[in-house]
Amino acid sequence: MKLITEEEALHKVAAYCSAAEHCKAEVSDKLLKWGIAYDAVDRIIDRLVAERYIDDERYCRSYINDKFRFAKWGKVKIAQGLYMKKIPSDVAWRHLNEIDQDAYLDVLRGLIAGKRKSVQADNDYELNAKLMRFALSRGFEMKDIKLCICFSDEEEYVD
């Protein structure tokens, strides 16, 4: 493996950060895989932060937006993903709480309605248990799940 200098690593990782949002942890891991020394990694990260190539707040907002809108993850799963990226929980939850509650519940209702069509159960109790486990696995909170499952049950009886 060819060793790269600190300056080359800085230019390569700056290009990497220009292409998409990345957090400090991702960039640090990449630099360490390249064999860059710990003190050099710290200097490179500090410079990238100073030049606004890396901004964990901006990364957090982008991550939350992508995982909520496209992957349809709940707040718990998104928070767990951000924790794995070493984003402080106070930063993560501040931005997670900015998600519009009506849009959040609409996504959950849509997921539950879609799953309801494919789930086979002997009774309503078993069906609701399977739907709850599904929604929990997607990272939604129990209070929201109960709200949506009860709401969709009432809707079913109205029709």
N, C-alpha and C positions, 0 to 999 in steps of 0.2 A: 504494500500500500504506500502510495506516495504521500510524504508528509507535506502539509501546507503551512504556510506562514500565517501569523496572526492577521496581517494585512489582507492576504488572500481570503482567509476565512471571513473577515469582516465584509469584504465585497460580495462573496458568495451568499452569505447569510442575509445581507441587505437586499440582494436580489430576490431571495427566497421570501423575505418579509414583504417585499413590494408586490409580489404576485397574489398573496392572500393574507388574511389576518392570522397571526400566530401569537402565542403567549410566551412569556419568558421561559417557562418550563420546556416547551417544545423546542425553542431555539437552543437552549442550554443542552438538552439531550442530543440534538443534532451536532452541536460543536464538540461535545465530549466523544461522540462516535467517530468524529473525524480525527480524534487524538489531540485536540487542543488542550493545553494545560488549564487547570482550574482558575488560576489567577488571570489568565488571558481571557477565559470565558467570561469572567466577571467584568473585565474591562470592555469587551465587545458588547455585552448586554447593556452595560451602562451607557455606552455611546449610542447604541440603537434606541434606547429609551429616550435619551436626550434629543436625538434627531427625529423622534416620533415614528420610527419604523415599528416599534413595539409599544403597545399601550394596552395594558391588561383590562382597563375599563372598556375600551372600544372592542377588544376581543370578546369580552363577556357579553356585551350587548349583541354582537354579531352571532355568537354561539347560541345564545338564547333564542334569537330570532330564527335562525336556521333550524334548530332542533324542534322548536314549537311549530313553526309554519310547515316545514317539509317532512320531518320525521314524525310529527305529531306526538312528541314526548310530553309528559307531565312535568310539573315543577320539581318533584322529588328526583326524577331520573336526570333532569337537566342539572340540578344542583350537584348530584353525584358525579356527573361528567365534569363539571367545573372543578369539583374537589380533586378529581384525578389529574386535572391540568394545573393544580396548585394555585387556583384562584381563591383568595380569601372569602370565607363564607359570608361576611358582612357585605362585601361587594356583590357577590352572586345574588344574595337574597334581596338586596336593594333593587337590582334590575329585574329579578324574577317577579317581584311584587308590582312592577310596572305593567305586567301583562294584563290586558283588559279582561276582567272576570267573565263578561258575557261571551267574548270570543273563546276564552278558555273552556267554558262550559259547552259552547257549541261544538268545539272540536271533540270533547269527551262524548257528547251525545251522539255525534256522527260515528265515532269509533264503536260505541256500544251498539248502536243500531246496525252497523255493518256486521259486527261479530254475532249479534243475536240471530242473524239469518243463517249462519253456518254452525251454530252450536246445537248439539243434540242433547236434550235432557228429558228425564222422565216427568219432572214436575217443575213448578215455578221456583221453588226453593233451590233446587239443583241448578237451574238455569241462571238465577241471580248470583249464586255462588261462583259459577264459572265466569260470568260477566265481571264480577268483582275482582276475581283473580287476574283476569285479562287486563282490566284497567289498572290494577295495582302494578302489574308487570310493565305497563307503559309509563309508570311514574306518577300517576294521579293520586291525589289524597283521598282517603276514605270518605271524608265529609262531602267532597264533590261527587264521588262515585255514587254514594247513597242518594244524593240529590238527583242525579241524572237517571239512575235506575228506577227510582220511584216515579220520576217525571215520565219516563218512557213507558212504565207500566200503566200509569193513568191514561196516557195518550192512547195506548192500545185498547183500553176499555171504552174510550170515547168513540172510537171509530166504529 
